[in-house]
Amino acid sequence: MHGDGDGWSNSDDGSRYWGRFGAAGLLLRAPAPGGGSAVLLQHRAAWSHQGGTWALPGGARDSHETTTHAAVREAEEEAGIAAEHLRVRAERVTARAGSGGWTYTTVIADAAHALETVPNRESTELRWVPEDQVTDLPLHPGFAASWPGLRAVPIRLLLDTANVLGSRPDGWWRDRAGATGRLLADLAGTMPRTIELPGGGFGWLPRVEAVLEGQAAAVAGMDTRVPVHVAAGSGDDALATLAARPGTVTALAGEPGEVTAVVTADRGLRDRLPASVLRLSPSTVLSWLD
């Protein structure tokens, strides 16, 4: 299918870039079979520009399209990925050229599992590649330059459940256990996911570990995507201990390079956390439920 965006854009120095109105590609991420995350890469056909290299499904943006629409359309055309099977999380302009305003936008999305693909003539192969193996492949120069800023680090997220629950006045105090159960069930439905990190990077979040105390402990064991730690005493004490010793639960052993984050607005708890732990506000997590 040809649109009005197909064609070359010329820069001031004579270089050419594909896409009269710019271009966009889809970085689709899904759980890897052995743990961690994998991204869908396209082995470009030999006849194409930079043929033989690996990059994202993508192409020219038409004049009427948003960058997200263009990236999702290209993924469907080149990889057979239907829009209803993915969830767009963010986008980044990862290349600019010339005075004409040409840009390449990478749209970041997730799938619940590694989807089946159907390559078109522009692809020699489509492959789900574990993130730590991407740079082992001969990458398209543009993708190679942008990859360090797009790669997601594995995140172990600890939830100060009582603090998050109390940050929105939805009547949770009338049925604390019930409100906690609804919150955790809603969060489970948003997993796994790519999250944007403070400073502009990305993290991969396969689950949320919820710390419960008091009456809320009755909802333990609801969903594997939201495993629960029941505090023997203070929830803050349990969170501080878990944050200082990531991977203390065998089933949730830390992955290489994993970053621990704690979701809380409690200043006292934040001050007790190791310097290496990310502090995220409850609004970060609650925004996933909108």
C-alpha positions as MATLAB code, in Angstrom:
seq = 'MHGDGDGWSNSDDGSRYWGRFGAAGLLLRAPAPGGGSAVLLQHRAAWSHQGGTWALPGGARDSHETTTHAAVREAEEEAGIAAEHLRVRAERVTARAGSGGWTYTTVIADAAHALETVPNRESTELRWVPEDQVTDLPLHPGFAASWPGLRAVPIRLLLDTANVLGSRPDGWWRDRAGATGRLLADLAGTMPRTIELPGGGFGWLPRVEAVLEGQAAAVAGMDTRVPVHVAAGSGDDALATLAARPGTVTALAGEPGEVTAVVTADRGLRDRLPASVLRLSPSTVLSWLD';
ca = [
       0.000    0.000    0.000;
       1.392    3.386   -1.017;
       0.560    6.657    0.730;
       1.437   10.265    0.057;
       4.354   10.019    2.501;
       6.302    7.585    0.325;
       9.307    9.341   -1.125;
      12.642   10.833   -0.163;
      13.193   13.955    1.907;
      16.423   15.799    1.053;
      18.502   17.495    3.743;
      20.682   20.584    3.354;
      23.858   18.528    2.945;
      22.368   16.407    0.173;
      21.558   13.407    2.361;
      18.246   11.660    1.748;
      15.826   10.309    4.321;
      12.818    8.135    3.611;
       9.455    9.754    4.234;
       8.240   13.039    2.766;
       6.550   13.875    6.087;
       8.945   12.012    8.327;
       8.936    8.396    9.383;
       7.961    6.268   12.366;
       8.683    2.800   13.705;
       7.210    0.539   16.372;
       9.290   -0.772   19.259;
       7.094   -3.622   20.456;
       8.107   -5.281   23.715;
       6.809   -8.511   25.269;
       7.843  -10.965   28.003;
      10.748  -13.198   26.971;
      10.303  -16.954   27.540;
      13.236  -17.180   29.963;
      12.358  -14.016   31.865;
      12.980  -10.374   31.115;
      11.737   -8.782   27.930;
      12.158   -9.162   24.191;
      11.612   -6.727   21.321;
      10.365   -7.432   17.816;
      13.052   -6.775   15.196;
      12.948   -6.906   11.424;
      15.805   -8.281    9.306;
      15.589   -5.913    6.372;
      15.418   -7.410    2.876;
      18.651   -7.175    0.914;
      17.128   -4.890   -1.738;
      15.953   -2.295    0.793;
      17.867    0.723    2.116;
      20.488   -0.600    4.577;
      19.406   -4.095    3.580;
      20.719   -6.955    5.684;
      20.595   -4.971    8.923;
      18.163   -5.333   11.820;
      15.782   -2.581   12.849;
      12.203   -1.865   13.854;
       9.178   -2.329   11.609;
       8.482    1.152   10.316;
       8.331    3.492    7.383;
       7.093    6.763    5.958;
       4.359    8.746    7.694;
       1.512    9.991    5.513;
       0.408   13.621    5.728;
      -2.838   12.834    7.584;
      -1.307   10.444   10.131;
      -0.099   10.857   13.664;
       3.246    9.234   14.392;
       1.519    6.568   16.484;
      -0.912    5.729   13.694;
       1.940    5.493   11.188;
       4.049    3.210   13.394;
       1.148    0.864   14.173;
       0.095    0.756   10.505;
       3.641   -0.073    9.400;
       3.861   -2.868   11.984;
       0.648   -4.359   10.645;
       1.832   -4.121    7.030;
       5.365   -5.433    7.645;
       4.812   -7.876   10.514;
       1.109   -8.718   10.537;
       0.696   -7.244   14.039;
      -2.884   -6.084   14.634;
      -3.393   -2.881   16.625;
      -5.803   -4.506   19.090;
      -3.032   -6.795   20.378;
      -0.718   -4.020   21.542;
      -0.774   -1.126   23.996;
       1.073    2.067   23.139;
       3.026    3.449   26.105;
       5.140    6.342   24.822;
       6.908    7.838   21.841;
      10.284    9.467   21.266;
      11.732   11.462   18.382;
      14.931    9.481   17.880;
      16.337   11.217   14.772;
      16.162   14.640   13.140;
      17.636   15.857    9.870;
      17.815   19.013    7.784;
      15.992   22.307    7.970;
      12.813   20.783    6.552;
      11.903   19.221    9.893;
      12.311   15.546    8.948;
      12.047   13.324   12.018;
      11.959    9.647   12.864;
       9.673    8.837   15.794;
       9.901    5.596   17.731;
       6.576    4.535   19.221;
       6.950    2.239   22.242;
       4.276   -0.401   22.830;
       3.756   -3.648   24.735;
       2.115   -6.975   24.051;
       1.008   -9.455   26.700;
       3.078  -12.163   24.971;
       5.313  -12.580   21.934;
       2.836  -12.318   19.073;
       2.887  -14.387   15.914;
       4.229  -12.437   12.936;
       3.714  -12.522    9.182;
       6.582  -10.892    7.237;
       6.011   -9.037    3.973;
       8.493   -8.605    1.127;
      10.453   -5.974    3.059;
      11.582   -8.538    5.642;
      13.976  -11.454    5.421;
      12.960  -12.425    8.937;
      11.035  -11.149   11.943;
      12.359  -12.171   15.339;
      11.623  -11.588   19.017;
      15.055  -10.739   20.421;
      15.858  -10.597   24.165;
      16.852   -7.039   25.008;
      20.318   -8.010   26.204;
      21.017   -9.665   22.822;
      19.941   -6.830   20.515;
      23.443   -5.415   20.094;
      24.743   -8.861   19.055;
      23.004   -8.313   15.696;
      24.172   -6.091   12.806;
      21.861   -3.151   13.453;
      20.655   -0.438   11.103;
      22.868    2.599   11.925;
      19.903    4.765   12.877;
      18.457    2.120   15.182;
      21.892    1.406   16.673;
      22.274    5.091   17.562;
      18.865    5.277   19.247;
      18.849    1.883   20.994;
      20.702    2.920   24.202;
      17.944    5.428   24.956;
      15.147    2.983   24.125;
      16.314   -0.128   25.919;
      14.354   -0.924   29.078;
      15.993   -1.982   32.324;
      14.154   -4.605   34.409;
      12.317   -3.016   37.334;
      11.352   -4.594   40.631;
       8.482   -2.436   41.877;
       7.474   -2.468   45.548;
       4.108   -0.921   46.338;
       3.321    0.896   49.583;
      -0.242   -0.301   49.157;
      -1.790    1.570   52.081;
      -0.181    4.832   51.005;
      -1.318    4.446   47.384;
      -4.811    3.438   48.472;
      -5.071    6.442   50.749;
      -4.003    8.869   48.036;
      -7.398    8.834   46.341;
     -10.648    9.568   48.211;
     -12.820    6.806   46.781;
     -14.283    5.587   50.054;
     -11.607    2.960   50.656;
     -11.866    3.435   54.445;
     -15.342    1.874   54.484;
     -13.980   -1.470   53.223;
     -10.218   -1.461   53.323;
      -9.790   -5.099   52.296;
     -12.252   -4.765   49.429;
     -10.679   -1.539   48.171;
      -7.226   -3.113   48.378;
      -8.399   -6.114   46.386;
      -9.861   -3.900   43.668;
      -6.685   -1.829   43.456;
      -4.454   -4.886   43.091;
      -6.768   -6.505   40.551;
      -6.787   -3.324   38.486;
      -2.992   -3.116   38.628;
      -2.645   -6.753   37.580;
      -4.581   -5.913   34.438;
      -1.936   -3.377   33.429;
       0.955   -5.873   33.610;
       3.384   -6.443   32.026;
       4.317   -2.990   30.785;
       7.024   -0.567   29.786;
       7.234    2.416   32.106;
       8.908    5.779   31.654;
      11.555    6.454   34.273;
      12.628    9.729   35.855;
      15.326   11.138   33.599;
      13.759    9.886   30.382;
      14.736    6.229   30.240;
      12.494    3.159   30.206;
      11.896    0.242   32.528;
      10.298   -3.169   32.009;
       7.783   -4.087   34.672;
       6.534   -7.696   34.641;
       4.784   -7.457   38.026;
       4.078   -5.256   41.049;
       4.952   -6.543   44.539;
       2.396   -5.240   47.017;
       3.149   -4.899   50.717;
       0.040   -5.339   52.870;
      -0.613   -4.823   56.551;
      -3.538   -5.101   58.933;
      -6.988   -5.843   57.499;
      -5.740   -5.564   53.923;
      -3.718   -8.771   54.330;
      -6.916  -10.731   53.686;
      -6.503  -10.222   49.917;
      -3.120  -12.001   49.678;
      -2.512  -14.402   46.789;
      -4.884  -12.914   44.227;
      -2.803  -12.787   41.043;
       0.731  -13.818   40.078;
       1.186  -10.439   38.416;
       0.738   -8.768   41.800;
       2.439  -11.007   44.389;
       1.902   -9.942   47.982;
       4.178   -9.519   50.995;
       2.230   -9.534   54.265;
       4.021   -7.375   56.820;
       4.462   -8.994   60.230;
       4.302   -5.531   61.751;
       4.768   -2.138   60.140;
       4.344   -1.976   56.378;
       7.057    0.685   56.235;
       9.500   -1.629   58.015;
       8.717   -4.413   55.550;
       9.176   -2.108   52.550;
      12.492   -0.770   53.837;
      13.767   -4.309   54.377;
      12.633   -5.527   50.960;
      14.118   -2.505   49.209;
      17.475   -3.090   50.883;
      17.500   -6.785   49.930;
      15.959   -7.163   46.442;
      15.130  -10.665   45.371;
      14.492  -11.999   48.876;
      11.512  -14.012   47.630;
      12.795  -16.993   45.656;
      10.126  -16.786   42.975;
      10.963  -13.135   42.403;
      14.749  -13.384   42.372;
      16.391  -10.258   41.015;
      17.378  -10.213   37.364;
      20.803   -8.993   36.221;
      20.823   -5.221   36.101;
      17.466   -5.020   37.862;
      16.550   -1.692   39.452;
      14.381   -1.545   42.568;
      11.679    1.122   42.821;
       9.290    1.916   45.666;
       5.945    3.625   45.136;
       5.121    5.825   48.125;
       4.483    9.427   49.076;
       5.566    8.789   52.670;
       8.583   11.054   53.265;
       9.716    9.085   56.278;
       9.806    5.857   54.300;
      11.498    7.545   51.344;
      14.281    8.731   53.645;
      14.862    5.163   54.833;
      15.392    3.731   51.367;
      18.857    3.048   49.930;
      20.136    5.747   47.593;
      20.021    3.343   44.632;
      16.247    2.825   44.953;
      13.961    4.836   42.702;
      11.215    6.761   44.462;
       7.953    6.907   42.500;
       4.823    8.774   43.505;
       1.419    7.068   43.832;
       0.172    9.160   40.898;
       2.610    7.289   38.652;
       0.899    3.978   39.337;
      -2.633    5.359   39.491;
      -2.203    6.923   36.041;
      -1.946    3.400   34.621;
      -5.543    2.781   35.680;
      -7.039    5.714   33.735;
];
